């Protein structure tokens, strides 16, 4: 018997963040415990961020504040860890840290939901810092903005019900469409940021215009072809919500511009 065709989302029924995020971590890499780890980071503006982990929470101090909050950690490679701190001590904010135990390089991202929506501006903003850890002398290139993904086109499978296509069009924007899931038929072009962390390893973040949501992803475009990420946004009731995400990457191809280049 032929399977029924997927149901397309009506253009005037834009899904809320919590509707499309449900189950989007099905194919995510497993969580890791950082219990007993203490990590001190020096950011590129000379500020610091200190983290002390137990099995379920992290006590942190930096970025002008301090607190104790739950954390979520994933070992994306043997020497690279993705850590998200969905802040309960500071509503509507999240701190995400990517660090290497071999190069002792790191990236810190602060995501924050603004109190009010402003037309034409994503309601969730993000700040980025390159950093080093106290694990040893830093080696290799410092993380920073990258143009490496421009022109690339990938499909991302997060669960049996979540399939999305991304096209990286410039250093500032990417285009997406939902191929399977509650957002099927929907798509947009949103603000994005790409930083290179290591060979084949890229931090990718987006900030949506139509709904209050932003994300932080670490794409492993090396042999693993996996991505690990998180969302911060406002759910259908207008409350701040944090979600985990992750899955498989399937490259579709890439284009190279012959003369004039995107911004």
C-alpha positions as CSV (number, residue, x, y, z in Angstrom):
1,X,0.0,0.0,0.0
2,X,1.3,3.4,-0.9
3,X,2.2,5.6,2.1
4,X,0.2,8.8,2.4
5,X,1.9,12.0,1.2
6,X,3.3,14.2,4.0
7,X,1.0,16.9,5.2
8,X,2.2,20.4,4.2
9,X,2.0,23.1,6.8
10,X,-0.3,26.0,5.8
11,X,1.6,29.2,5.1
12,X,-0.5,31.1,7.6
13,X,0.0,28.5,10.4
14,X,3.6,29.2,11.4
15,X,4.6,26.7,14.0
16,X,5.7,27.8,17.4
17,X,9.2,26.9,18.6
18,X,8.1,24.2,21.1
19,X,6.0,22.5,18.3
20,X,8.9,22.0,15.9
21,X,11.5,21.3,18.6
22,X,9.7,18.4,20.1
23,X,11.8,15.3,19.4
24,X,14.5,17.1,17.5
25,X,17.2,15.5,19.7
26,X,16.3,11.9,18.8
27,X,19.5,11.3,16.8
28,X,21.7,13.4,19.0
29,X,25.0,12.1,20.3
30,X,24.8,10.8,23.9
31,X,25.3,13.0,27.0
32,X,28.6,13.0,28.9
33,X,29.2,13.7,32.6
34,X,31.7,16.3,33.5
35,X,31.4,15.6,37.2
36,X,34.5,16.7,39.1
37,X,35.8,19.0,36.3
38,X,36.9,22.5,37.0
39,X,37.5,24.7,34.0
40,X,38.8,28.3,33.8
41,X,38.5,30.2,30.5
42,X,40.1,33.4,29.5
43,X,38.0,35.2,26.8
44,X,39.4,37.3,24.0
45,X,38.3,40.5,25.8
46,X,40.4,39.5,28.8
47,X,37.3,38.6,30.9
48,X,37.1,35.2,32.5
49,X,34.5,32.4,32.9
50,X,35.0,29.8,35.6
51,X,33.1,26.5,35.6
52,X,32.9,23.8,38.3
53,X,30.8,20.7,37.5
54,X,29.2,18.0,39.5
55,X,27.0,15.2,38.0
56,X,24.0,17.4,37.3
57,X,24.9,21.1,37.8
58,X,27.6,23.6,37.1
59,X,28.6,26.5,39.4
60,X,29.8,29.3,37.1
61,X,31.2,32.9,37.4
62,X,31.8,35.2,34.6
63,X,30.2,37.4,31.9
64,X,29.3,39.8,34.7
65,X,27.3,37.3,36.7
66,X,27.4,34.0,38.6
67,X,25.1,31.1,39.5
68,X,24.5,27.4,39.8
69,X,22.5,25.8,36.9
70,X,22.0,22.5,35.2
71,X,24.2,21.7,32.2
72,X,24.2,19.4,29.2
73,X,27.5,18.1,27.8
74,X,28.3,16.0,24.7
75,X,31.8,14.7,23.6
76,X,31.6,15.5,19.9
77,X,35.1,14.2,19.4
78,X,37.6,12.5,21.7
79,X,39.1,15.9,22.5
80,X,36.2,18.3,21.9
81,X,33.3,18.9,24.3
82,X,30.0,20.8,23.6
83,X,28.5,22.2,26.9
84,X,25.3,24.1,27.2
85,X,24.1,25.8,30.4
86,X,20.3,26.5,30.1
87,X,20.3,29.2,32.8
88,X,17.6,29.0,35.5
89,X,19.4,31.6,37.7
90,X,19.0,34.1,34.8
91,X,15.7,33.6,32.9
92,X,15.8,33.9,29.1
93,X,19.6,33.2,28.8
94,X,21.9,30.4,27.9
95,X,25.7,30.0,27.9
96,X,27.2,27.6,25.5
97,X,30.9,26.5,25.6
98,X,32.9,24.5,23.1
99,X,36.4,23.5,24.3
100,X,39.2,21.3,23.3
101,X,41.3,19.2,25.7
102,X,44.2,19.0,23.2
103,X,44.5,22.6,21.8
104,X,43.0,24.2,24.9
105,X,41.0,26.5,22.6
106,X,37.4,27.4,23.3
107,X,34.3,29.3,22.1
108,X,31.8,30.9,24.4
109,X,28.3,32.0,23.2
110,X,25.8,33.9,25.2
111,X,22.2,33.7,23.9
112,X,19.6,36.1,25.3
113,X,15.9,36.7,24.7
114,X,15.0,40.4,24.6
115,X,12.2,41.6,26.7
116,X,10.2,43.0,23.8
117,X,10.0,42.1,20.1
118,X,11.2,44.7,17.6
119,X,10.1,44.5,14.0
120,X,12.8,43.4,11.7
121,X,15.2,42.3,14.5
122,X,15.5,38.8,15.8
123,X,14.3,38.8,19.4
124,X,17.0,36.3,20.5
125,X,20.5,37.9,20.3
126,X,23.9,36.2,20.6
127,X,27.4,37.2,21.5
128,X,30.6,35.3,20.7
129,X,34.0,35.1,22.3
130,X,37.1,33.1,21.4
131,X,38.8,31.8,24.5
132,X,41.5,29.6,26.0
133,X,41.3,27.1,28.9
134,X,43.6,26.5,31.8
135,X,44.2,23.0,30.6
136,X,47.6,23.9,29.1
137,X,49.2,26.2,26.5
138,X,46.9,27.0,23.6
139,X,48.0,25.6,20.2
140,X,46.8,26.0,16.7
141,X,44.6,28.8,15.3
142,X,42.2,30.7,17.5
143,X,38.5,30.1,16.7
144,X,37.0,32.8,14.6
145,X,34.5,33.8,11.9
146,X,34.7,31.6,8.8
147,X,33.5,31.7,5.2
148,X,34.1,28.0,4.6
149,X,30.4,27.0,4.5
150,X,29.3,29.6,2.0
151,X,27.8,27.8,-1.0
152,X,27.4,24.5,0.7
153,X,24.0,22.8,0.8
154,X,23.3,20.1,3.4
155,X,20.4,18.1,4.7
156,X,20.0,17.5,8.4
157,X,18.1,14.4,9.9
158,X,17.3,15.0,13.6
159,X,14.7,12.3,14.0
160,X,12.4,10.2,11.8
161,X,10.1,13.2,11.8
162,X,12.6,16.0,11.4
163,X,14.4,16.6,8.1
164,X,15.7,20.1,7.2
165,X,17.7,21.5,4.3
166,X,20.3,24.4,4.8
167,X,21.9,26.5,2.2
168,X,24.7,28.8,3.4
169,X,24.4,31.9,1.3
170,X,26.7,34.4,2.9
171,X,28.7,35.2,6.0
172,X,25.5,36.7,7.5
173,X,22.6,34.6,6.3
174,X,21.5,31.1,5.6
175,X,18.3,29.7,3.9
176,X,16.3,26.7,5.3
177,X,13.3,24.7,4.5
178,X,11.6,21.8,6.3
179,X,11.3,18.6,4.1
180,X,9.7,16.5,6.8
181,X,8.0,17.5,10.1
182,X,5.4,19.9,11.4
183,X,7.1,22.7,9.5
184,X,7.0,20.9,6.1
185,X,6.5,23.6,3.5
186,X,7.9,26.3,5.6
187,X,11.3,28.0,5.2
188,X,13.0,31.3,5.5
189,X,16.3,33.1,5.2
190,X,17.6,34.1,8.7
191,X,20.7,35.7,10.3
192,X,23.5,33.3,10.9
193,X,27.1,33.1,12.3
194,X,29.7,30.6,11.4
195,X,33.0,30.1,13.3
196,X,35.7,27.6,12.5
197,X,36.8,25.7,15.7
198,X,39.0,23.0,14.2
199,X,39.5,21.1,11.0
200,X,36.1,20.1,9.8
201,X,34.4,21.4,13.0
202,X,32.2,24.5,12.7
203,X,30.1,26.5,15.1
204,X,26.9,27.4,13.4
205,X,24.3,29.7,15.0
206,X,21.1,31.2,13.6
207,X,18.6,33.8,14.8
208,X,15.1,33.7,13.4
209,X,13.0,36.7,12.4
210,X,9.5,35.3,12.4
211,X,9.6,33.6,15.8
212,X,11.7,34.2,18.9
213,X,14.3,31.5,18.7
214,X,18.0,31.1,18.2
215,X,20.3,28.1,18.1
216,X,23.9,27.0,18.7
217,X,25.2,24.0,16.7
218,X,28.6,22.3,16.3
219,X,28.7,20.8,12.9
220,X,31.3,18.0,12.5
221,X,31.8,17.9,8.7
222,X,34.8,15.5,9.0
223,X,34.3,11.7,9.1
224,X,31.4,11.8,11.6
225,X,29.0,14.0,9.7
226,X,27.1,14.7,13.0
227,X,25.8,17.9,14.5
228,X,25.1,18.7,18.1
229,X,23.1,21.7,19.2
230,X,20.6,23.6,21.4
231,X,17.7,26.0,21.0
232,X,16.7,29.0,23.1
233,X,13.3,30.6,22.4
234,X,9.8,31.5,23.5
235,X,7.3,28.7,23.4
236,X,3.6,29.1,22.4
237,X,2.7,30.4,25.8
238,X,5.4,33.1,25.6
239,X,7.7,31.5,28.1
240,X,11.5,30.9,27.7
241,X,12.3,27.4,26.8
242,X,15.6,25.5,26.2
243,X,15.8,22.4,24.0
244,X,18.5,20.0,23.0
245,X,19.0,19.0,19.3
246,X,21.3,17.0,17.1
247,X,21.5,14.4,14.3
248,X,23.1,13.4,11.0
249,X,24.5,15.6,8.3
250,X,24.1,14.6,4.6
251,X,26.0,17.0,2.2
252,X,24.2,17.6,-1.0
253,X,26.8,19.7,-2.8
254,X,28.4,23.1,-3.0
255,X,28.8,26.0,-5.5
256,X,31.7,28.3,-6.0
257,X,31.2,31.9,-7.1
258,X,33.4,32.8,-10.1
259,X,33.9,36.5,-9.5
260,X,31.7,38.7,-7.2
261,X,31.5,37.0,-3.7
262,X,28.8,37.1,-1.1
263,X,29.3,39.4,1.9
